[in-house]
Amino acid sequence: MKAKGNNHLLGLDYTDWLVRFMHKKYPNKGFKAVPKEELGMTELHADSPKVLICFVQDYVCITDPKLSMCMRFATDPTAEYGIEHLDASTIHKHNYPPKVIPPERVAETAKRLGVSISEVRRRRKANEGN
């Protein structure tokens, strides 16, 4: 994955930089970059990058610290894993980037719902925060 914005430091790509940053901040978590094929991720996760950031807790590889270990329930990353909310969100956004919706699909959705295009975008952005 190529660097984003100013995160391209010392010639590292963004994933490597983020792994090093998290490992330095949370040395006992053992952050690492793992190819998604090794994690058993299939075509259902086509939008995910080829390499995911994870850490191991209780013998489970955690790729989304905003979810419980079973990945079915939202959780408090600070209470569950000892990771700050901002860092958990950064890992989540790296591993599960929002899907890009083509403009024509946004227009179709707005027409179907009978709302403006900006209203569709506002609702989608509000839902991404959840």
C-alpha positions in Angstrom: 0.0 0.0 0.0 1.4 3.4 -0.9 1.9 6.1 1.6 -0.9 8.5 2.4 -0.2 12.2 2.8 2.7 13.1 5.2 2.9 9.6 6.6 5.6 8.6 4.1 8.5 8.8 6.5 12.0 7.5 6.0 11.0 5.7 2.8 8.5 3.4 4.5 5.2 2.8 3.0 2.1 3.6 5.2 1.5 0.1 6.5 5.1 -0.4 7.6 5.2 3.0 9.2 1.9 2.3 11.1 3.1 -1.1 12.3 6.3 0.5 13.6 4.4 3.3 15.3 1.9 0.9 17.0 4.7 -1.4 18.0 6.6 1.4 19.6 3.6 2.8 21.4 2.3 -0.7 22.5 5.5 -2.9 22.7 3.7 -5.7 24.6 1.1 -6.1 21.9 3.4 -7.4 19.1 1.9 -5.5 16.2 2.8 -7.0 12.8 1.7 -6.8 9.2 0.2 -10.0 7.9 -1.0 -10.8 4.3 -4.8 -11.2 4.3 -4.5 -14.6 2.7 -2.7 -15.9 5.9 -5.7 -14.6 7.9 -8.2 -16.5 5.7 -9.7 -13.4 4.3 -11.6 -14.1 1.0 -13.2 -12.2 -1.8 -15.7 -10.9 0.8 -12.9 -8.6 1.9 -11.9 -7.4 -1.6 -11.7 -3.8 -0.4 -9.2 -4.5 2.3 -5.5 -3.9 1.6 -3.3 -6.9 0.8 -1.5 -6.6 4.1 -3.4 -6.1 7.4 -2.1 -4.8 10.7 -2.9 -7.0 13.6 -1.8 -8.0 17.1 -2.4 -11.2 19.1 -4.4 -11.3 22.3 -5.3 -14.6 24.0 -4.1 -16.5 20.9 -6.4 -14.6 18.6 -5.2 -12.3 15.8 -7.0 -9.0 16.2 -7.4 -7.0 13.0 -10.2 -4.7 14.3 -9.8 -3.5 17.9 -13.2 -1.8 17.7 -14.8 -5.3 17.8 -14.7 -8.1 20.4 -12.5 -11.1 19.7 -15.3 -13.0 18.1 -15.8 -9.9 15.8 -19.6 -9.8 16.4 -19.9 -7.0 19.0 -18.7 -3.5 19.3 -16.3 -3.0 22.2 -14.3 -0.4 24.0 -10.7 -0.9 22.7 -9.2 0.7 25.8 -11.0 -1.7 28.2 -10.8 -4.8 26.0 -7.3 -4.5 24.5 -5.6 -1.5 26.2 -5.4 0.5 23.0 -6.5 4.2 22.7 -9.7 4.9 20.7 -7.8 7.0 18.1 -5.3 4.2 17.5 -8.1 1.6 17.2 -9.8 3.8 14.6 -6.6 4.2 12.7 -6.1 0.4 12.5 -9.7 -0.1 11.6 -9.5 2.5 8.8 -6.3 0.9 7.5 -7.7 -2.7 7.5 -11.2 -1.9 6.5 -11.3 1.2 4.3 -14.6 2.6 3.4 -16.0 1.5 0.1 -15.9 4.1 -2.7 -19.3 4.5 -4.2 -19.3 5.8 -7.8 -21.0 9.2 -8.2 -23.7 7.7 -10.5 -24.7 5.2 -7.8 -25.0 8.1 -5.3 -27.2 9.9 -7.7 -29.4 6.8 -8.3 -29.7 6.3 -4.5 -30.7 10.0 -4.0 -33.3 9.7 -6.7 -34.7 6.4 -5.3 -34.9 7.9 -1.8 -36.2 11.3 -3.0 -33.4 13.2 -1.3 -30.5 15.4 -2.5 -27.1 13.9 -3.3 -25.6 15.8 -0.4 -28.1 14.2 1.9 -27.1 10.7 0.8 -23.4 11.6 1.4 -24.2 13.1 4.8 -26.1 10.0 5.8 -23.4 7.7 4.6 -20.7 9.6 6.4 -22.8 9.5 9.6 -23.1 5.7 9.3 -19.4 5.3 8.8 -18.7 6.6 12.3 -20.8 3.8 13.8 
